[in-house]
Amino acid sequence: MVWFRAARADDDNCRERLAELGRRLASAHHVEARAGWRDEAGYRTWLETYEPLAATRCDDFVAALQAEASALGLDALALNGRHVEAFDWID
């Protein structure tokens, strides 16, 4: 998962760019991409998830994710960077 905070003035930009990011990654990496948000005082925290993703593909996927997000300008919208979190799931 990925989370970042952005100014409320950038809500539309974040929504549009996250939708495009999801489409690109879903097509190239065969994952289901989802994004959502939580409103907080003065900003919005955005969350992205990508599943299913085997642990053996994680490093390559994260590299592609970071490159696509940067190309779409999401890094510039993130107030304190985009934070990538990877977990192994109990199945």
C-alpha positions, 0 to 999 in steps of 0.5 A, a space after each residue: 500500500 501507499 499513502 501520502 498527504 496532499 493539500 485539499 486544493 489538489 483533490 481533483 489532481 490527486 483523484 485524476 492522477 491516481 485513477 490513471 496510475 491505477 489503470 496503468 499498473 492494472 494493465 501492466 502488472 495484472 493487479 487490482 488498483 484501488 485508491 481512497 482518502 481520509 479528510 484531516 485538518 488542512 489536508 487529505 490523506 490518500 491511500 492506494 492498494 494493489 492486489 494480488 501481488 506475490 512477494 517475489 514480484 514486490 521489488 519490481 512492482 514497487 520500482 514500476 509504481 514509483 516510476 509511474 507515480 513520478 511521471 504522473 506528477 504525484 510526487 510533486 503533490 505529496 506534502 511529505 513524500 509518498 510512503 510505500 508499505 509492503 506486508 506479507 499476508 496471512 492466507 
